[in-house]
Amino acid sequence: MGAWGPDQVAASDHGAGQNPLVETLLRAGREDPGRVAILTEGGAVTFAELDALSARLAHALVLEYGVGRGDRVAVQLPRRPEVLALNVACARLGAVYVPLNPAYTDREVRGLLDDAAPALLVRDGPLEHPVARVSCDELLGTAAGRPGVFVDEATDSATPAALLFTSGTTGRPKGAVLTQGNLVFGCTTLNRAWGITSADVVAHVLPLFHVHGLFVAAYCSLSSGATLRLLAGFDVGEVLEALGASTVMMGVPTHYARLLADERLTAERVHGVRLFVSGSAPLPPSLFDAFWTRTGHRILERYGTTETGMIASNPLEGERRPGSVGAALPGVEVRVTGTPGPVEVRGPNVFVGYWNRPELGDVFTPDGFFDTGDLAVLDGEGRLEIVGRAKDVIITGGLNVYPKEVEQVLDGLPGVAESAVVGVADDDLGEAVAAAVVSDPGAALDGGELRVRARESLAPFKVPRHVVLVADLPRNAMGKVEKARLRRDLGELLRRRAAEPGGG
Ligand code: MCA
């Protein structure tokens, strides 16, 4: 298998009167419904309220918008507790949740909607697209008068639950189909591995449209009956304040670098926190060490991908090694052939295929492993060290950017003959997107102007931070752009520029 589409979704098995995802997410809360599930600046949502709101939303989705089992529901909303209720509502219907980054441009969203063909888009602003659309407040208004209980669609672990787009090396995003089973396995496994219980308060600073923020941080919290402290964004002062009353934080290395850059981060301030988790991008050992020295905490680094959820983790008890992402999680099989070799994964965490992409063929090995595209060394004790990527991807602030997608946009701008995009080292973001651009003969290009024009087509995090105009691109004898050399040359140039007086 490997290509998924509407036919497969409709044909997936009906379960025996159960819905594993809804039961997993709401079970702990139902045991103590008065407990706070989500805490925001605006107030608290109890588990009973979350349960009832998700039921009302499920009624509204069916009755007003005709959403049924297998239908996609695209959601492009800012972080607010109702987004989690909407996600649970989709699970109640056996529908497929399609989260979209609010920072995407309309061009990007239209492309994803054409592919996902959702029954409904929940988004606050207008959009030129034939899809049925409703704003979050309108949907909540419609849901308000409905019953707070709902007979959940019977599903099973094979029922598709989410479609998450990851950009690809060709520049065309691919939708990874994750099942209810993938998501249930993911959060229950992590809760055991990291000891998350109803006694925890999880400081939540991540986007709610990626695996990390939604299926790891939020799902671990909800499914264990913990309290999710949903912060408005990543304001260091507010995060430090929240950490004073939290027990767990999950973040990307940029979050930890930003906390460290603030002298208010002290051991006393985070004395109630028992666990800091990092993922989505490599955690530099220097950052691990500096955080440990300042706070006494050894950040727990773990590793995963959109297609596989979480794969490996450093231990809760025992040695957390800088530079290592730890051992395979229980129930997950990891295979690395070679030193280094590609990380291949098999298990209940692994997605079922890409949406509507039969041309990709079977994306699994004959014995059912998925190649993550990362390169690693597996040591004698089963610990993984990620040493590189086979895929041409830049990880900036925990977000993946595929150079091809950016190059296609730059190449389409007037006056641009060609471009090449690479990641360069960046203290804050880990890597920053940088572009080398060759102009058409006679064209007078300006880097700042190119960034503005690129921004019209690309979400801001994909827009190159650095645009360098060059006479030509470094190529090998075959005429292929030498990305490694370009990365080195651009890195050096940018470092020199930053060191000049007034640079930076
Ligand atoms: C924001 N900007 C960025 C990034 N984020 N530029 C490059 N890379 C980024 N990651 C841009 C904004 O568009 C803006 O540009 C300027 O930087 C400042 O924006 P601001 O909103 O203030 O940024 P921020 O709030 O400081 O965001 C930085 C951030 C954020 C907090 C690190 O990027 C973030 O939340 N990252 C986490 C991503 C994540 O959850 N990844 C998980 C996916 P301008 O000034 O031009 O407007 S991966 C995953 O799920 C896998 C499976 C896993 O293992 O976890």
Residues whose N, C-alpha, C, O or C-beta is under 5 A from the ligand:
A	BS01	MCA	V205 L206 P207 H210 V211 H212 F234 V252 T254 G279 S280 Y303 G304 T305 T306 T396 G397 G398 L399 P460 F461
